[in-house]
Amino acid sequence: MAAAKGTRVNQREKRRMWELYQTLGSYTKVAKKMRRSRDTVAKYVLEYETALQITQLLTQKKEESQN
């Protein structure tokens, strides 16, 4: 496994992890590519997906209330 960076994950990296996961389909592959642990990648991919889902839901609710 690649050595950890020992730095915090920023928003750009979170998005990149999610994008790579959509392409590669594996936390392990993303982790190796980004030199992060598999657990870190899994945590932030799930966090990013949750944020996207919440944004989508709020947008949908807003549109429904305007109609």
N, C-alpha and C positions, 0 to 999 in steps of 0.2 A: 504494500500500500504506500502511496506517496506520503511524504512528510507533510504534516499540517503547517499551514502558513503562520499560525499563531496570531492572526489578525481577525478583526471583526468582519463579518460579511456585510457589504453595503448593498443598497437597493439595486444597483446595476448588476452586481454578481447574482443576486437573487433572481432577477429576471433572466439572466443568462443561463443559470442553472435550470430554470423552468423550460426555457427554449431548447436547451440541449437535451433535456429529459424527453421533450416531445419528439425530438429527432432520434435520439439514441435508444430511448425506452428502458434505460437501466441506470439506477442510482450509482452503481459501481463504475460504469463507464464515464458518467459525468464527473464523478469524484476524481477519477484518475486524470481526466482531461483538465480539470480545474485545480488539481492538487489540494483537494479538500477531502475530509473523511466522508465515507458513505452516509453515516448518520447525519452529518451536517447538511449534506445535499438533500437527503430525504426530508429533514426538518423544514428546510427553506422552500423546497418544491411544494410541499403540502401547505405551508404558510401562504405562498404566492397563489396557489390554486384557490385557497379559501378566500383570499382577498378579492380575486377575480369573480368568484361566485357571489360574494356579498355585493360587490359593485353592480353586477348584472341584476341581482334581485332588487336592489334599491332603484336602479334605473327603470326596471319593469314596473315597480310599484308607483313610481313617480308618473310614468306615462299613463298608467291606469287611472290614477287620481285626477289627471288633467282631462280625461275623456268623459 
